[in-house]
Amino acid sequence: MVEAEIAFLAPCKRRPVFHDTPSDKDFLPLTQHIVPISAVHDERTTFTLDRHGIEIVQRACPLEYQPAGEGRIAYLRALEEFVASTTGAVKVVALGNGVVRRSERSVRHRRDGTTVLGRFAHCDFSPSDAGSRFWVEHLLSGREAQVRLARRYAIYNVWQCLTDPPQDTPLAFCEPASVLPEDIVGCDQVITARDGSTIRFELRLYHYNPAQNWFYFPKLGRNDLMVFTGHDSDPARPQGIAHAAFSDPTCPEGVPPRESIDERLIAFFE
């Protein structure tokens, strides 16, 4: 067990909104809390998507992340095959909007197109149409989207560390069963494309509740692929996995700053 600081949505009467670049239209009031976070070691192999909404698959060798070109396409195709084999999906499509993040200790923090660590409790998707159906219709043609939306589909995050363990800023996760409905708030995020157009979708933020059960997986390796569920059209399955980066107080000084890639993929089932 460690104790670390995580930001949560502060009490507010307006709907939160934030942009991918700083904007005077942002409204994201956050409040910091010291949270107990349980370390999951050997028992991490017992975590599954069906029971916990999160699963770690250790590969014989790591997938080699490439940021652009044919290497980028090959990486996404490999992730699609991985999610299909892990979940039993008949089709998997990568959103292609993955982000590389580096610890604030890195000399390359916020360089080369990387983004800041998500140090506040959030989930990238939501059960509303604006946070789930939106992405299916964004990726597929109208007819195929209609057919796929009539069956089960799920949206997953696949997280891979690009540096060796231990991580100075790992991800903490919250057990879905410990989150109350009143802890969850829909939030708009606005992303601006290179051509100046914008897309607006919904994700989930979380108020602090001392009853929440937070945990993390220390010492993830490059060959560990961590999958967790953002949304599942089957409401009986665990999903909406709240997560946040935090500074691990037990991490030795002088370790390489954490660098990771976070991709999102949609899996379709018969």
PEDA-V513423 format. One record per residue. N is the residue number from 1. RES is the residue in three letters. PSI is psi in whole degrees, -180 to 180 (NA if undefined). Layout:
BEGIN
N	RES	PSI
N	RES	PSI
END
This chain:
BEGIN
1	MET	133
2	VAL	165
3	GLU	132
4	ALA	164
5	GLU	130
6	ILE	142
7	ALA	143
8	PHE	161
9	LEU	129
10	ALA	158
11	PRO	132
12	CYS	155
13	LYS	-13
14	ARG	157
15	ARG	129
16	PRO	151
17	VAL	142
18	PHE	157
19	HIS	163
20	ASP	-20
21	THR	152
22	PRO	135
23	SER	147
24	ASP	-3
25	LYS	-2
26	ASP	142
27	PHE	94
28	LEU	73
29	PRO	120
30	LEU	153
31	THR	139
32	GLN	142
33	HIS	143
34	ILE	122
35	VAL	135
36	PRO	131
37	ILE	118
38	SER	137
39	ALA	127
40	VAL	118
41	HIS	-108
42	ASP	-31
43	GLU	-1
44	ARG	-23
45	THR	-15
46	THR	-9
47	PHE	131
48	THR	158
49	LEU	-39
50	ASP	-33
51	ARG	-33
52	HIS	-14
53	GLY	11
54	ILE	142
55	GLU	143
56	ILE	124
57	VAL	123
58	GLN	118
59	ARG	158
60	ALA	-33
61	CYS	151
62	PRO	151
63	LEU	134
64	GLU	109
65	TYR	134
66	GLN	133
67	PRO	-18
68	ALA	171
69	GLY	-153
70	GLU	-32
71	GLY	-39
72	ARG	-46
73	ILE	-43
74	ALA	-38
75	TYR	-45
76	LEU	-40
77	ARG	-38
78	ALA	-38
79	LEU	-39
80	GLU	-44
81	GLU	-39
82	PHE	-47
83	VAL	-39
84	ALA	-45
85	SER	-31
86	THR	-35
87	THR	-18
88	GLY	13
89	ALA	150
90	VAL	-19
91	LYS	140
92	VAL	134
93	VAL	127
94	ALA	137
95	LEU	-30
96	GLY	11
97	ASN	33
98	GLY	154
99	VAL	140
100	VAL	134
101	ARG	146
102	ARG	142
103	SER	149
104	GLU	-18
105	ARG	-16
106	SER	140
107	VAL	-14
108	ARG	16
109	HIS	128
110	ARG	16
111	ARG	168
112	ASP	35
113	GLY	9
114	THR	160
115	THR	169
116	VAL	160
117	LEU	143
118	GLY	87
119	ARG	14
120	PHE	150
121	ALA	123
122	HIS	168
123	CYS	136
124	ASP	-10
125	PHE	174
126	SER	163
127	PRO	-13
128	SER	159
129	ASP	-35
130	ALA	-15
131	GLY	4
132	SER	-71
133	ARG	-36
134	PHE	-44
135	TRP	-35
136	VAL	-47
137	GLU	-25
138	HIS	-31
139	LEU	-36
140	LEU	159
141	SER	161
142	GLY	-46
143	ARG	-47
144	GLU	-40
145	ALA	-42
146	GLN	-43
147	VAL	-45
148	ARG	-36
149	LEU	-17
150	ALA	-10
151	ARG	179
152	ARG	139
153	TYR	159
154	ALA	147
155	ILE	125
156	TYR	150
157	ASN	137
158	VAL	119
159	TRP	130
160	GLN	131
161	CYS	135
162	LEU	2
163	THR	160
164	ASP	154
165	PRO	161
166	PRO	163
167	GLN	133
168	ASP	-26
169	THR	76
170	PRO	177
171	LEU	135
172	ALA	145
173	PHE	152
174	CYS	131
175	GLU	123
176	PRO	-37
177	ALA	-17
178	SER	1
179	VAL	125
180	LEU	153
181	PRO	-37
182	GLU	-8
183	ASP	-18
184	ILE	134
185	VAL	132
186	GLY	143
187	CYS	139
188	ASP	135
189	GLN	139
190	VAL	126
191	ILE	133
192	THR	125
193	ALA	170
194	ARG	-29
195	ASP	4
196	GLY	-12
197	SER	161
198	THR	153
199	ILE	144
200	ARG	127
201	PHE	173
202	GLU	138
203	LEU	-178
204	ARG	136
205	LEU	168
206	TYR	135
207	HIS	154
208	TYR	139
209	ASN	122
210	PRO	-14
211	ALA	-10
212	GLN	144
213	ASN	105
214	TRP	144
215	PHE	166
216	TYR	167
217	PHE	101
218	PRO	154
219	LYS	46
220	LEU	140
221	GLY	173
222	ARG	-26
223	ASN	8
224	ASP	124
225	LEU	120
226	MET	122
227	VAL	132
228	PHE	153
229	THR	121
230	GLY	-45
231	HIS	143
232	ASP	130
233	SER	-14
234	ASP	106
235	PRO	-12
236	ALA	-13
237	ARG	147
238	PRO	137
239	GLN	-178
240	GLY	45
241	ILE	109
242	ALA	139
243	HIS	162
244	ALA	146
245	ALA	149
246	PHE	161
247	SER	118
248	ASP	113
249	PRO	-14
250	THR	-5
251	CYS	131
252	PRO	151
253	GLU	149
254	GLY	2
255	VAL	156
256	PRO	138
257	PRO	140
258	ARG	135
259	GLU	134
260	SER	162
261	ILE	135
262	ASP	112
263	GLU	155
264	ARG	137
265	LEU	148
266	ILE	128
267	ALA	134
268	PHE	139
269	PHE	155
270	GLU	NA
END
